[in-house]
Amino acid sequence: MRPDTSRAKVRRPGGWGLLTLLCLAQFMLVVDITVVQVALPSIGTDLALGRAALTWVVTAYTLCFGGLMVLGGRLADTLGARRTLLAGLGLFTAASLLCALAGSGAVLIAGRALQGVGAALLSPAALAVITTVYHGERRGRALGVWAAVGGTGAAFGVLLGGLLTAGPGWAWVFVVNVPIGVLVLAAVATAVRPTTGQTTTGPARAGAAAPGRVDVPGAVLVTAATALLIYGLVTAGDAGWGAAPTLLPLTGAALLYALFVAVERVVRTPLMRAATLARRPVISGIFVMLTATGLMLALFFLSSLYLQHVRGFGALETGLLFLPVAVAITAGAQAGGRLIPRVGGRPVAVAAFVLTAAGAALMTGISPGASPYATLLPGFALAAFGIGPAFVAATTTTMANVPPGENGVASGVLNTFHELGGSIGVAVASAVAAPSLAGGPADGPAGTGGLVAGLTVCAVTAGAAALVSLGLVPPGRPAAVGHGHGHGH
């Protein structure tokens, strides 16, 4: 059976109905990154999960999403965008149902991992369909809508998480994906159909076999290495940084990363080309993206647990409090998109991390008796406003400074580290904040000690990132490129 190609046809070529379907599917993926943040305390209570398990509820999704995303893009090229898109959407929907029905932490975490695998197939395949179906000015408009979905999804995710958790219960955070996924799956299967025959341009015409090869070992190695890294970081919160249960997985992660680099040097079609990764714009983009995403999800993680674990806030009130924060991220990204063409990516990246460091430092004023509206919220909004431009700087400075033939690989690498950064950030924050999360709800000043330490680490990390960006991010004003980042959120 001959695979369909990534060139998909629709009944109305370039029609906006297809874009609506694809953006709705992407919207679900973005929402599921932040929607569980508000639900974590309720999930922990109902399933009797401790700090480490709750950390994996967040990171299992982003780990598999990021670690397998480039592989998903390769499969879309090899098996066809339509086939990969439908497989990813079907798996994501089924995994969402598994999460909703989970009666134990193990089942929930497994479901979250499967959601991540489905998302890693769906997202690059959907983007491939968009870039194939839409052309010229319509393509630019379509990609702009695609990028805007992320900011809306981040804001909607925290609010939806609060509404559903406070209403029918946390399981509905995942239940809502099922009918939407089924409807979109049926509609996409009808609207997008494979072409008859292969394309005759580019490598296919030259008889190149490279597009048909998939670097599965590379994808498995980088995902396994990051999983060990996260496991070691989470374990450090209980066992200590010098204990064997911490050092052994961290050492294993280092060895697997080294093996991944060695494999990528010898395989014919590497997951990540060494030549591309060695370019300064790509290195700087990876650094800024990894750090910004890690800070964003770490701050959400710490704040959610502080509000509900220490202050006793309900899920709805927590979600409403987070809404201005999510809006601040989007506003910051818009401001960064306007400033970078005028002043360049370097000053924007430096200023972004300075703002994030200042905001996180303000957040360290939290205590069991202080009002979150006077301490947590102002600092979090300031930090979020800084994180937005960092995302834009990571993408624009990278994509404007790599050769045209490497745009796809560079974009895939940034997307990968966008998700992996979130996993690592939450793991580090969880480990540092462990003293505040080990027992029941805190009722004294000591109950916020670990949380304050976690916020302090975020502030110091952001300050250090500002200094590194000053020397690492390429100078000058980049050529015009899209303002999206990662998935646009």
C-alpha positions in Angstrom: 0.0 0.0 0.0 1.5 3.3 -1.1 1.5 6.0 1.7 -0.2 9.3 1.1 2.0 12.3 0.8 2.0 15.4 2.9 0.3 17.3 0.1 -3.3 17.1 1.1 -6.3 18.2 -0.9 -9.5 19.6 0.4 -12.9 20.0 -1.2 -12.3 23.8 -1.2 -8.6 24.3 -1.6 -7.4 26.9 0.9 -10.9 27.1 2.5 -11.0 28.5 6.1 -13.2 25.7 7.3 -10.2 23.3 7.3 -8.1 25.9 9.1 -10.8 26.1 11.8 -10.7 22.3 12.3 -6.9 22.2 12.5 -6.7 25.1 14.9 -9.4 23.5 17.1 -7.3 20.4 17.3 -4.1 22.4 18.1 -6.2 24.4 20.7 -6.8 21.2 22.6 -3.1 20.4 22.7 -2.2 23.8 24.0 -4.9 23.9 26.6 -3.8 20.5 28.0 -0.4 22.0 28.9 -1.8 24.5 31.4 -5.3 23.1 32.2 -4.1 20.6 34.8 -2.1 23.2 36.8 -5.2 24.4 38.6 -6.6 20.8 39.0 -3.4 19.4 40.6 -4.4 19.7 44.3 -7.8 18.1 43.6 -6.2 15.3 41.6 -3.7 14.7 44.5 -6.5 14.5 47.0 -8.8 12.1 45.0 -6.0 9.8 43.9 -3.8 10.1 47.0 -0.9 11.4 45.0 2.2 12.9 46.5 4.4 15.7 45.2 6.5 13.4 42.9 3.4 11.9 41.3 1.8 15.2 40.7 4.9 16.4 39.1 4.7 13.6 36.6 1.1 14.4 35.8 2.4 17.6 34.3 5.7 16.5 32.9 4.7 13.2 31.3 2.6 15.1 28.7 5.2 17.8 27.9 8.0 15.2 27.9 6.5 12.9 25.3 5.1 15.9 23.3 8.5 17.6 23.1 10.7 14.5 22.9 8.8 12.9 20.0 7.7 16.0 18.1 10.5 16.0 15.5 9.9 12.3 15.0 6.2 13.2 14.4 7.3 15.6 11.7 9.4 13.0 10.1 6.5 10.5 10.1 4.3 13.2 8.5 6.8 13.5 5.7 7.1 9.7 5.3 3.6 8.3 5.9 1.8 11.5 4.8 0.4 14.4 6.8 -3.2 13.2 6.6 -2.5 9.7 8.0 -0.2 11.1 10.8 -2.7 13.8 11.7 -5.6 11.3 12.0 -3.5 8.9 14.0 -2.3 11.6 16.4 -5.8 13.0 16.9 -7.3 9.5 17.5 -4.6 8.6 20.0 -4.9 12.0 21.8 -8.7 11.6 22.1 -8.5 8.0 23.4 -5.8 8.9 25.9 -7.9 11.8 27.1 -10.7 9.3 27.9 -8.2 7.1 29.7 -7.1 10.1 31.8 -10.8 10.9 32.6 -11.5 7.4 33.8 -8.2 7.0 35.7 -8.6 5.5 39.2 -5.0 5.6 40.1 -2.0 7.8 39.6 -0.2 5.2 37.4 -3.1 5.1 35.0 -3.4 8.9 34.9 0.3 9.4 34.2 0.3 6.7 31.5 -2.7 8.5 29.9 -0.9 11.8 30.0 2.1 10.2 28.3 -0.1 8.8 25.6 -1.7 12.2 25.2 1.8 13.6 24.6 2.6 11.0 22.0 -0.7 11.8 20.2 0.1 15.5 20.3 3.6 14.9 18.9 2.0 13.3 15.9 -0.8 15.7 15.5 0.8 19.1 15.8 3.5 18.9 13.1 1.2 17.0 10.7 -1.5 19.7 11.1 1.1 22.4 10.4 2.3 20.5 7.3 -1.3 20.4 6.0 -1.6 24.2 6.5 1.7 25.0 4.7 0.6 22.7 1.8 -3.0 23.8 1.3 -2.5 27.6 1.8 -0.3 29.7 -0.5 0.9 33.3 -0.7 -0.9 35.8 1.4 -3.5 33.2 2.6 -0.7 31.1 4.0 0.6 34.1 6.0 -2.9 34.7 7.4 -3.4 31.0 8.2 0.0 30.8 10.1 -0.9 34.0 12.0 -4.2 32.4 13.1 -2.3 29.2 14.0 0.2 31.2 16.2 -2.6 33.1 17.9 -4.3 29.9 19.0 -1.5 29.3 21.5 -1.9 32.5 23.5 -5.7 32.0 23.6 -5.2 28.4 24.6 -2.9 29.3 27.5 -5.4 31.8 28.9 -8.4 29.6 28.3 -6.6 26.6 29.9 -6.2 28.0 33.3 -9.7 29.4 33.4 -11.2 26.1 32.1 -9.2 24.1 34.6 -10.7 26.2 37.4 -14.3 26.1 36.1 -14.3 22.3 35.5 -12.5 21.3 38.7 -14.8 23.5 40.8 -17.9 22.2 38.9 -18.2 18.6 37.8 -14.7 17.7 38.9 -11.1 17.4 37.6 -11.9 14.4 35.4 -13.8 16.8 33.1 -10.6 18.5 32.3 -10.0 15.5 30.1 -13.6 14.5 29.3 -14.1 17.7 27.3 -11.4 16.6 24.8 -13.3 13.4 23.9 -16.4 14.8 22.0 -14.3 17.6 20.5 -11.7 15.1 19.3 -14.3 12.7 17.8 -16.0 15.6 15.9 -12.7 17.0 14.6 -11.5 13.5 13.7 -14.6 12.8 11.6 -14.5 16.3 10.0 -10.8 16.2 9.2 -11.1 12.7 7.7 -13.8 14.0 5.3 -12.2 17.4 4.6 -8.6 16.2 4.0 -8.0 13.4 1.6 -4.7 12.0 0.2 -3.6 12.9 -3.3 -3.3 10.2 -6.0 0.4 9.7 -6.6 3.6 11.2 -5.3 4.8 14.7 -5.8 7.6 15.1 -8.4 9.5 18.0 -7.0 12.5 18.2 -4.8 14.3 15.1 -3.4 11.5 12.8 -4.6 12.2 13.7 -8.2 15.9 13.1 -7.7 15.2 9.7 -6.3 16.4 10.5 -2.8 15.4 7.9 -0.3 16.2 10.0 2.8 12.7 11.3 3.4 11.5 7.8 3.8 13.9 7.1 6.7 12.8 7.8 10.3 15.3 8.2 13.1 13.5 6.2 15.7 16.6 5.5 17.9 17.3 9.2 18.1 13.8 10.0 19.2 13.8 7.2 21.8 17.2 8.2 23.2 16.5 11.9 23.6 13.1 11.1 25.3 14.5 8.5 27.6 17.4 10.8 28.5 15.1 13.6 29.4 12.8 11.2 31.4 15.8 10.1 33.5 16.8 13.7 34.0 13.4 14.6 35.3 13.2 11.5 37.5 16.5 12.4 39.1 15.4 16.0 39.7 12.1 15.0 41.2 13.8 12.4 43.4 16.2 15.0 44.7 13.4 16.7 46.5 13.0 13.7 48.9 16.4 11.9 48.8 18.7 14.9 48.5 21.0 16.0 45.7 23.9 13.8 46.7 22.0 10.6 47.3 22.3 7.6 45.0 18.6 7.6 43.9 19.3 11.2 42.6 22.8 10.8 41.1 22.2 7.5 39.3 19.4 8.7 37.0 21.2 12.0 36.4 24.3 10.1 35.4 22.2 7.8 33.2 20.6 10.9 31.6 24.1 12.3 30.8 25.2 9.0 29.2 22.1 8.7 27.1 22.4 12.3 25.9 26.0 11.5 24.9 24.9 8.4 23.1 22.2 10.5 21.3 24.8 12.9 20.0 26.9 9.9 18.8 23.9 8.3 17.1 23.0 11.6 15.4 26.5 11.8 13.9 26.2 8.5 12.1 22.6 8.0 11.0 21.7 9.0 7.5 18.7 11.2 8.4 19.3 12.4 12.0 16.5 13.7 14.2 18.6 16.8 14.8 21.5 17.7 12.5 24.7 18.4 14.4 25.5 21.2 11.9 22.3 22.9 12.7 22.5 22.5 16.4 26.1 24.0 16.4 24.9 27.3 14.9 24.9 30.2 17.3 21.4 31.3 16.5 20.0 27.9 17.1 22.0 27.5 20.4 20.7 30.9 21.6 17.2 30.0 20.5 17.3 26.7 22.4 18.7 28.4 25.5 16.1 31.2 25.5 13.2 28.8 24.7 14.2 26.2 27.2 14.6 28.7 30.0 11.5 30.8 29.3 9.2 27.7 29.1 10.8 26.2 32.2 10.2 29.4 34.2 6.7 29.7 32.9 5.5 26.3 33.9 7.5 26.3 37.2 5.8 29.5 38.3 2.4 28.2 37.4 3.2 24.9 39.3 4.4 26.7 42.4 1.7 29.3 42.4 -1.1 26.7 42.0 0.1 24.7 44.9 0.6 27.8 47.1 -2.9 29.1 46.4 -4.6 25.7 47.0 -2.2 23.9 49.3 -1.3 26.8 51.6 -4.0 29.4 51.2 -7.0 27.0 50.7 -8.2 28.6 47.5 -10.7 26.8 45.4 -10.0 25.7 41.9 -12.3 28.3 40.3 -10.7 31.2 42.3 -7.3 30.0 41.4 -8.2 29.8 37.7 -9.6 33.3 37.8 -6.5 34.6 39.5 -4.3 33.1 36.8 -6.3 34.6 34.0 -4.5 38.0 34.1 -1.2 36.1 34.1 -2.0 34.2 30.9 -3.2 37.5 29.3 0.1 39.1 30.4 2.1 36.4 28.6 0.2 37.1 25.4 0.5 40.9 25.8 4.2 40.5 26.4 4.6 38.4 23.2 2.8 41.0 21.2 5.0 43.8 22.6 8.1 41.7 21.9 7.0 41.1 18.3 6.7 44.8 17.7 10.1 45.7 19.4 12.3 43.1 17.9 12.2 44.5 14.3 13.1 47.9 15.7 15.8 47.2 18.3 16.8 43.5 17.7 16.4 40.3 19.5 19.3 40.7 22.0 18.0 43.7 24.0 14.5 42.2 24.0 15.7 38.8 25.3 17.8 40.5 28.0 14.9 42.9 29.1 12.5 39.9 29.1 14.5 37.9 31.6 15.2 41.0 33.7 11.4 41.5 34.0 10.9 37.8 34.7 13.6 37.9 37.5 12.0 41.0 39.0 8.5 39.5 39.0 9.7 36.2 40.5 11.6 38.1 43.2 8.3 40.0 44.1 6.6 36.6 44.3 8.9 35.5 47.1 6.9 37.8 49.4 4.2 35.1 49.7 3.3 33.8 53.2 0.4 32.0 54.8 -1.1 35.2 56.0 -0.4 37.6 53.1 -3.0 38.4 50.4 -2.1 36.7 47.1 -3.6 39.6 45.3 -1.0 41.9 46.9 2.0 39.6 46.7 1.7 36.7 44.3 -0.4 38.3 41.5 1.5 41.5 40.8 4.8 39.6 40.7 3.5 36.8 38.6 1.9 39.2 36.1 5.2 41.1 35.7 7.1 37.8 35.3 4.6 36.6 32.7 4.8 39.9 30.8 8.6 39.2 30.6 8.3 35.6 29.5 6.2 36.5 26.4 8.9 38.5 24.6 11.5 35.8 25.5 9.4 33.3 23.4 9.3 35.7 20.5 13.0 36.5 20.7 13.9 32.8 20.7 12.0 32.2 17.5 12.7 35.3 15.5 16.4 35.5 16.1 16.8 31.8 15.3 14.7 31.6 12.2 16.1 34.8 10.7 19.7 33.6 11.1 19.6 30.0 9.7 19.9 29.1 6.0 16.6 28.6 4.3 17.2 24.8 3.9 17.5 24.4 7.7 14.3 26.3 8.6 12.3 23.1 9.2 14.9 21.4 11.3 15.5 24.6 13.4 11.8 25.1 14.0 11.4 21.5 15.0 14.3 21.8 17.5 12.8 24.9 19.0 9.4 23.2 19.4 11.1 20.2 21.0 12.9 22.3 23.6 9.8 24.4 24.2 8.1 21.3 25.6 11.2 19.7 27.3 11.9 23.1 29.0 8.5 22.9 30.7 9.2 19.4 31.9 12.6 20.3 33.4 11.3 23.5 35.0 8.4 21.8 36.8 10.8 19.0 38.0 13.3 21.5 39.4 10.6 23.6 41.1 9.0 20.5 42.6 12.3 19.3 44.0 13.2 22.6 45.6 9.7 23.2 47.0 9.5 19.7 48.4 9.6 20.8 52.1 6.4 22.8 51.6 4.6 20.0 49.8 5.5 16.9 51.8 2.6 17.1 54.3 -0.9 18.4 54.4 -2.0 22.0 54.0 0.4 24.3 55.6 -0.7 26.5 58.5 2.4 28.3 59.6 5.3 30.3 58.1 7.4 27.2 57.6 4.8 25.9 55.2 5.9 28.4 52.5 9.7 27.9 53.0 10.1 25.4 50.1 7.8 27.4 47.8 9.7 30.6 48.5 13.0 28.7 47.8 11.5 27.6 44.5 10.5 31.1 43.5 14.0 32.3 44.5 15.5 29.8 42.2 13.3 31.0 39.4 14.4 34.6 40.0 18.1 33.7 40.1 17.7 31.6 37.0 16.0 34.4 35.1 18.7 36.9 36.2 21.4 34.5 35.0 19.6 34.0 31.7 19.6 37.8 31.1 23.4 37.8 31.5 23.9 34.8 29.2 21.5 36.3 26.6 23.6 39.5 26.6 26.5 37.5 25.1 24.7 34.6 23.3 21.7 36.1 21.4 22.9 37.4 18.0 23.0 41.2 17.7 21.2 43.2 15.1 17.7 43.3 13.9 16.4 40.0 12.3 14.6 39.8 9.0 10.9 39.6 9.2 9.7 36.2 10.4 6.6 34.9 12.1 6.1 36.0 15.7 4.9 32.6 16.9 6.9 30.5 19.2 6.8 26.8 19.7 3.1 26.2 19.3 2.3 29.8 19.6 1.3 29.8 23.3 
